[in-house]
Amino acid sequence: MAGVCLGVKTVSKFGRAREDGARARASITRACVVVTAVVFATLAFALPVRATAALGGAYPGARARAGARTRLWAENVPGARSIVSAGGEFIVLERGTGSVVLLYDDNDDGYSDASERVTLVTQAGLNHGVDIAWSRGFLFASDADNVWRWPIVVNSTNKKVSRSVITAAPTKVVRDISRGTYSAASGTTAHGHSTRTLVVNEVRGELYIQVGSVGNVDEVPYRAAIRKMSLDDAVSTNNALLPFDYRDLKVLASGIRNTVGLALDPYSLSEVMYGVDNGPDNARYSGQDVHNDNPGEEVNRFVLSHTGETFYGYPFCMSEFSMPTSVGGMGRGTQFVWSGQDRDFSGLYSDAWCRNASNQLPPIVSMQAHSAPLGIEFVDCASYNFTGNRSLPCSEYDGWAFVAFHGSWNRRPATGYKIVALPFESKTNRTATGEVVDIVSSDGPGATWATGLRPVDVALDSLRGRLMFTSDSTGEILVIESATPSPSTPNPSTPNPPTPNPSTPNPSSAQNSTSSPKSGSSTRRVAFVTCLLLPFLCL
């Protein structure tokens, strides 16, 4: 019966005359096209969506900002968490395997397959933090209780690492991160938030270790902090020094509930670090439930030259994202004392106390509550000479920060699950404008993705000028790049873009930038496949 859908050139001898054949064939073809659309739409909802290289790399269900596109770069990276750029290659911590993996794309097909990666180290419990001390030749990674290091062969000039399994035994650098922590009303274990973000600052010779709160709202801010140690101590071979007790490390910043995402600002000469903080659940204000949009997720600024500890408010003070004026809302970023479900500090502190910057430092940006920001990265066009012809435009994005929203777990409706950008005034004026710009998000009716994607961390491809981000829930790495290649150079690193069908209207720029690269097959060919597989539909 497939011939019916193909529009055969003859009609039955019992049918109409030959002059009506064209109309009959057209009617049959149109009918089969409608049926085909219904079938494919039904299958799309009935079958799980999966992003694979077979789709040409374009990620299904994505919406990108005009001028950008996103596509799959690697899959089967179990629990992909932190990602570090390494000269056009990428170091990723796999939470699912406790491994640190190096991924690359040697054949320039725009996709890192299973043959284009090497497991550098595997250590039970590794769950998030990873970074490289390029000038010292050490790889650092963390679990819930410890920071570890391994010697690694590096080229510090082009920031690449050897594609060799590290056979040396790990050295424990910091111990007992979770020991002696305070209990919380939620009754969680001492580990609480279990990820330990690591940042190496080669300019200042320091290693920063971020640790989140024990519970939703703790009694005191002891755990929720960033501590630091000298890089000399971190790479010391003096066994009498190692490992350092976490509690003995110097506090850089406290009162930050769970600042998983950290990044040095390249345009502040690594003297300033920014962090994205996850606020608590179950917020109340003036006795009213305001939890759906409060407190805001925070962007905080850490001046690394400060010799003392800077306090950022948690658990006593929070940031408004959006409150009705009838409740007492005063605008985004306004500080208020916490009086939520778990704890009530209004008897000890006041809104006025929280709004005094000499008591606690407010954030530079307050973002949508429950977005769960886990990663942040700056676009730095001054330090690199990008060679990719799909580089993101420096004229637009240079100096901006990009943030990965992991997404809410209990908010209705859900929020997050996307990559956003934070514009700054300029490369010399490092003042955030306060805007939060969507870069990549789901095009579905809600924030979540049909694939289950949840962004974790983002890294700048220092070779090609693109952005890469990880998804732990799907074990994938995606790339964000220019939707339009340079007209003067063929694109060696990405699949060829789809050829538009001249007979169909041009879709919107947002949809076009992420559309599937399947070629514009003819209606007859699609109908033929449907009728071949499901012949009863075209009887």
N, C-alpha and C positions, 0 to 999 in steps of 0.2 A: 504493500500500500504506500510505500515511500514515494512511488511515482506520482501519486495524487498531489503530494505536497510540492513536488518539483514542478508542477504545472506542465503536464505532458502536452505534446503538440497535436494530438488527435482527441476526438471524443467518441463515445460509444455510438455504434450505428443506430441505436435506439434513442439517442439523445438529440440535441438541437443540431441545426445545420452548421456547416463549417464557419459561416460568418459570425456565429455567436460563440465560437470556441475561445476567442481571446478573452471575452468577458467572463466566461465560465472559469477559465484558468485563473484569471485575476481574482475572482471571488474565492476560489478554492485556496489560492495562496494566502489571501488576506485572512481567511478563516483559520488556516493552519498557523499563521503568524500569531494570531490572538491566542490560540490554544497553546502554542509554544511559550508565549510570555507567561501565561498562567501557570504552566508546568514548571518553568524555571523559577518563577517567584515562589511557588509552593515548595519546591526543593530547597530553595535558599533558606526558607524559614524552618523547614523540617530537618535539614542536615546541619551539623556543626560547621561553623566557618573556620577555616584554617589558612593561615598565611604561609605559603611555601614558595620556593623558587619556581615551581610550575606556573605560578601566577605571574611570572616575569619580575617578581620582586615588589611590585606595587602593593601597598598594604590595603586590604579590604576595609571599607567603612571609615576611611580617614578623611578628615577635612583639614586642609592646610591654609595658612595665610596666603593671600594673593602674592604670587611670585615665588612661592616655595612648594616643595612636594616632599612626601615622605614615603619610604619604601623599606622593605625587609633587606637587611644586610647579613644577618646570621641567625640561625635557629639551633635548637638542641643545645642551648647553653643553660643548664638547669639552675633555676633560681638566680639568674644574672642580677647582680647588685652593683657595686661600685665599678666604674670604668675609668681607666687612665689612658690618656693619649700617649702613644710611643712612636712618633715619627711616621704617621700614616698607618700604624698598626695599633692594636688596642689590648690592654691588660684588663681582664675582667675577673672579679671574684664570683665564683659559682657557689652560692649558698647551698644548693642541692647536693653538691659533692664535697664541699670543704676544700675546693681547689682554686688556685689562681691560674688562669689560662691566658695565653697570648694568641690573638686571632689576627689574620691578615688576608689579603686578597691578591695572591701572586699573579693569577692569570687575568686580572683586570676585567672580570666579567660582572663586577658590581655586587658580588656575593661571596661571603666567606664560608666555604663548605667544610665538611668534616676533615678533609685532607689539608686544610689551610689553618691549622691551629696546633698548638702544643701545650700540654699541661706542665706548667713550670714547677709547681709544688702542690702537694695535697697534705692537709693537716686537719685532723678531726676537730670540728667545732668552728672553723673559720666561717664567718657569717656576713661580713659586710666590708669593713675597712681595708683598704689597700692603697699603698703609694710607693714611690721610688725616690730614693736619695741618689740622684744622678751623679753628683760629684763624689759620692762616697762608695757607690757600687753596692747598694743594699736595697732589698725588697722588704717592705714592712706589710704585715697583715695582722688582723685582730680577731679574737673570739670574745665571748662575753666577759671573760675574766683576765685575759692576757693580751699583750702585744708581742708579736714574734718578728724575727728578722732572718733573712737568708742572704748570703753573698750572691750577687748576680753580675754577669758580664754585661757591661753597657757601653754604648758609644755616647758619651755625654755631649758631643757636638750636635749630632742629629737626633738625639733623644731616642735611640733604639736600644733594644735589649737582645741578647743572644737567644736564638730559637733552640735552646737546649734545656732539657730537664735538669733542674737543680738537684744535685745529689747530696749536697752538704746538709748536715743535720741543722734544724732550726735552733736559734738562740732566743731564749725568753728575755725580753727587754723590760717589760712592765708586768707586774703580777698583782693579783688580789684587787681587781677593779671593783668587784661586787662585794667584797668583804666589809663587814661593819656598816652596811648601809641601813638607813632608817626604814622601818616598816611603814606601810601606808594603810589608809582606811579600807582600801580595796582588797587587802589581804593577799597581794601578789607576792611572788617569790622575791628574794634579794636581787635576782638578776634584773627584774623589772624590764624596762626597755633594754634590749640585749645587744644592740649594735653599738660599735665603737668606731666612729669615723676618725680617720687619720689624715693629717695634712703635713707634708714636709715643706718647710720654708728654707730653701738653700741660701737665700740672701741674708736672712737673720740667723741661720744656723740653728733652727729650732724644729721640734716635732710637737704637733698639737694633737691632743686626744680628747674627743668629745664623748661624754657619757650622759644618757638621758635619765629621767626620773625613775623612781621605783614604781610609783603608782600613778593614778590619774592626777591627783593633787597630793603632794607630800606635805609633811608637817613643816619641814625646813628645806632650804635649797641645797643641802650638802651635795647630793648626787648630781643634780642638774647643772653641769658645768663643763667648761673646757679647761683642761690643764695642759701644761707645757713642760718640756724638758729640752736641754741642749742637744743638738745633733751629735756633738762630740760624745756625750754620755750614751746616746742611743746606739752609736756604732762602736763603743768601747770594747776592747778585748780583755779588759780587766775583770776577771771573773769575780773578784771581790766586790765589785760594784753591782754586778748584774745578778738577778733582775731587780729593778727599782720597785719599791712599794708605791702603788698608785697614790695612796694617801699622802705621800711625802712630796709629790710633784707640786709645782707652783700653780696656783689658780690664775688663769687669765681672765675668765668671765664666769660669773655664776648667775643663777636666776634665769636660766634658759632651759625650758622644760625638756625639750627633745630636739636639739638642733642637729639633725642628721646631715643636712647638706651644708658643706663649708667650701669656700673657694677664696683664694688670694686674688686681690684685684691687681691685674698687671699694670694698670695705669696709675697705681699708687705705689709702684716700685716694691710690691710685696710688703708694704708697711701697714696695709689695711686688709682685713679679712672680713668677708660677709658670710652670714649664716641664715638659713631658713628654719624657723622653729615651729613645731607642731603644738598647738594649744590643746587644753583639756576638753573633756566632754561634760555635759550636764550643767551648763552655765545658767545662773539665775541672777537677776538684777532687780532691786526694789521688790523682791518677793515674786517676780514674774519669770516664767520660763523663756529664756532668750537663746537657748542653746543652738538652734538651727543655724544661726548666722553669727554666733559669738562663742568665745572670743576669736578674734581674727588670727590667722596664721601670720607670723611675724618675719620680717626681714630685718636683721640686726647687723650693726657695723661694729667691728672690733678693731680698735687702734692698737697695734701690736707693740708699739714703743712704750705704752703705759707700763709703769713699773708696779703699780698696785692692781688689786682686783676690782673689776667693774661689775656692778650688780644691775641686772636687767629685769627685776621685778617678780619672777616666779618664786614661790607659789602665791604671793600676796596680791600682786597687781597683774591685770590683764588688759588687752587692747580691744576696743570696740571695732567691729567690722560694720554691723548695721543693726541699730536698735530703733524702734519707734520712739518718737519724741514723747509720746504719752507715758512711756516707761522711764524716760530720762535720757534717751539717746542724745548725744551731742556731736556726733559725726565720727567718721572713720579715723581710727588711731587714737581716739580719746581713751585715757587710762581710767580704770575703775577697780575698786577693791573686790576680790573674789569672795562671793557668798553663795557658792554653788552647793550641789547635793552632797559632795564628799566632805567639804570643810567650809567654814564661815570665818573669815578673818576680819569681818567688819567691826568686831569688838576691839581689835588691836590696831587696825589701820583704817584710813578713810580714803575717799576718792581724792580729796585735796592732797593727802600725803603722796598718793600714787602719781599725781599730776605734777609733782615737784621733781624736776630732773636731777636735783641734787640728792634725792633719795634713791631713785632708780632711773635708769636710762631707757626712754621709750624707743620703739622700733622706728626705722626710717620708712617702712611701708607696712600697712596692715592689709592682709589678703583674705579672701573668702574662707570662712571657718570650715574646718574638716576637709580641706583640700589635700592635706598630708604631703607637704613638700619634703622631698627626700634628697634632692640633688640640685646643685647650682654650678654654673660654669660661665665664664666671661668669654666673649669673642674678642680676640686680641689680634688685630691686623698689623700692628706695628712690629711685632716680634717675628713674624713669619712671612715668607714669600709663597703664597698659595699657588699651586700648579694645576689644581683641578679646574676644569671648565664649567663645573656646576657649583663653584664656590658661592656661598651666600654673599650678597653685596656688602662690602665694607662701608660704603657710603650710607647704608641704612643701619647696620647692626653693630658696627665697631664700638666697643666699650659697653655694650648692653650685657646684662646678665640673663641667662636662660635657666629656668627652674622646672624640675620634673615634679608633677603632682601625682602621687600614687593613688589618690582617690579615697573618698570616705568609705567607712565600713558600716555605719549605722545611720547616716543622715537620709532623710526622705524629703524631697528627691535627692538622689546621689549627686555628688559634685566632685570635681577634680578630674583625674584620669587623663591628663593632658600635659603638653609642654607649653609654658608661657614665657614671655620675655619681660624684663624690667628695664625700661629705657633710663639712661642717665643723661644729664644735661649735655655733657660733652666728654671728650677724653681728658680734658684738663679740669673741668668742673664736675667733680664726682658726686653730684647731688642727684639722687633718684627723683624722677618726675612724679612718682606715685602711681603711674599707670601700670596696669597688668594686662599685657597684650597676648591674646591667644595665638599660638603658632601652629600647633597640631592638636586636634581634638577629634572625638568621635562624631560622625555625621548622623548618628542614630537619634532616636527621639529623646534619649537621656544622655547622661555623661558617660555611661559605661560602654564598652566595646563588645561586639558579638564574639570576638576572639578571646575575650577575657584579659586583654592587655592592661597592664598597670605599670606606668613608667616609674623608674627608680632613680637613675642617675644620668647625667648628661656630660659629654666631653667634646671638646673641640678637636676636629681632625686637623692637626697642625700642618699637614701636607697639602690637603685638598680644600681646606676652608669650609668644611661641612660640620654639622653637629651630629653626634651619635648618641643614642639613648638606649638604656637597657629596660627590659620588662621581666621581672622575676616570676610573675604568674604564668607567663607563656614561654619563658626561656628563650627570649629573642633579643636581638639588637637591631634597631632601626636607624636609618640615616635621614637627616633633614638637609636638603640641598636646594639649589636654585631649580625652579621648574623649567627654565630655559637655558639650554647649553650655549656656550659661546659660538657664534656663527663662523669664527675663523679657525676653530680647532675641532677635530672630531673628538668625541667623548670616549676616552679609553677605559674609564673606570665604572661606567654604569651601563645598564642595558639600553638599547635604542628605545627612544620614546615611541608611543603608539602613533601610527599614521591616522590622522582624522579622516573620517568618511566624508567626502565632499558633498554627499547627498543629504547629510544630516546637519542640523543646526549646531553651532558651537556651544558647548555647555559653559556654565559659569566658570570663572577663573578658579574659584575655590574647589569646585568639583573636578575640573579638568586637571588641576595640579596633582591630584592623587588618584585619578581614574585608573582602572586596570589596564595594563598594556596589551591585552588581547587585541589582535587585529580586528578591523571592522569587517567581519565576515558577512557575506551576503545573506539576505533573508532566506533565500532558497537553501543555502547550506545548513543554516541553523534548523530550518524546518525539516530538512532531510534527516538530520541526526535524530531529531525528536521522533519522527515517524518511524525511523529504523528501529529505535529502541522501544518506542511505545506505539506500535502500529494501530492499536485500537482507537487512538485519539484522532486519527486522520481518516477513518472509515467514512 
